[in-house]
Amino acid sequence: MNNAKYITLTAENFYSVLESNPVVVVDFWATWCGPCRMLAPVIEELAEDFEGKAVVGKVDVDENEDLARRFGIVSIPSVFIFKNGEVVDKHIGFRQKAQLADAINAVL
């Protein structure tokens, strides 16, 4: 996955990525989550499609429990869209690429 277009987000880089990019899409996920694995290729495609327009990142909730708690993640996958550091949209559970792309475009 060296050529992945998305960013692996952690407690160390999460807030600096939010602060330095106007639109950030964050997939909260876990390795054991079936729907998360189904969503992974969609997230990768969105990262490629929106390169230069929005930053797409992934947060492993098992490795970043504080971030998951901070954003009230109780169900995964959860895709949050941030604009200027604020949550402007959320999608809980698996979503089709078109639905997420429409949501991102609405924020751009």
Secondary structure, 3 states (H helix, E strand, C coil): CCCCCCEEECCCCHHHHHHHCCEEEEEEECCCCHHHHHHHHHHHHHHHHCCCCCEEEEEECCCCHHHHHHCCCCCCCEEEEEECCEEEEEEECCCCHHHHHHHHHHHC
